[in-house]
């Protein structure tokens, strides 16, 4: 099959949202997903620094 599922895709944008509101929604969805996946793999809650690392990665920050 040639189909792929990308859980980080923006998905459907509801009408009535400004560009800023939409960008905030997408980042929040991605942060929640990555946080949940990481906590599942680590089998523990994330530390504050780990949440910050996810936020930094989503913002495009790097070393």
C-alpha positions as CSV (number, residue, x, y, z in Angstrom):
1,X,0.0,0.0,0.0
2,X,1.2,3.5,-0.8
3,X,-0.7,5.2,2.0
4,X,1.1,6.6,5.0
5,X,-0.2,8.0,8.3
6,X,1.6,11.0,9.7
7,X,0.4,11.7,13.3
8,X,2.3,15.1,13.2
9,X,0.3,16.3,10.2
10,X,-1.6,19.5,10.8
11,X,-4.9,17.8,10.0
12,X,-8.1,19.6,9.1
13,X,-8.2,23.3,9.9
14,X,-11.6,24.4,11.1
15,X,-13.0,27.6,9.7
16,X,-12.9,30.7,11.8
17,X,-9.4,30.3,13.3
18,X,-6.8,33.0,12.7
19,X,-3.3,31.9,11.5
20,X,-2.0,32.4,15.0
21,X,-4.8,30.4,16.7
22,X,-4.3,27.6,14.2
23,X,-0.5,27.5,14.7
24,X,-1.0,27.4,18.5
25,X,-3.5,24.5,18.1
26,X,-1.1,22.5,15.9
27,X,1.8,23.0,18.3
28,X,-0.3,22.0,21.3
29,X,-1.5,18.8,19.5
30,X,2.1,17.9,18.5
31,X,3.4,18.6,22.0
32,X,0.7,16.4,23.6
33,X,1.3,13.6,21.2
34,X,5.1,13.6,21.6
35,X,4.8,13.9,25.3
36,X,2.4,11.0,25.6
37,X,4.6,8.8,23.3
38,X,7.7,9.7,25.3
39,X,6.0,9.0,28.6
40,X,4.8,5.6,27.3
41,X,8.3,4.6,26.1
42,X,10.0,5.8,29.3
43,X,7.2,4.3,31.5
44,X,7.3,7.4,33.7
45,X,6.1,11.0,33.6
46,X,8.3,13.6,31.9
47,X,10.4,16.0,33.9
48,X,10.0,19.7,33.4
49,X,13.3,19.8,31.4
50,X,12.0,17.1,29.1
51,X,8.8,19.0,28.4
52,X,11.0,22.0,27.6
53,X,13.1,19.9,25.2
54,X,10.0,18.9,23.3
55,X,8.9,22.5,23.1
56,X,12.3,23.6,21.9
57,X,12.3,20.9,19.2
58,X,8.8,21.9,18.0
59,X,9.9,25.5,17.8
60,X,12.7,24.5,15.5
61,X,15.4,25.3,18.0
62,X,18.5,23.1,17.9
63,X,22.1,23.0,19.1
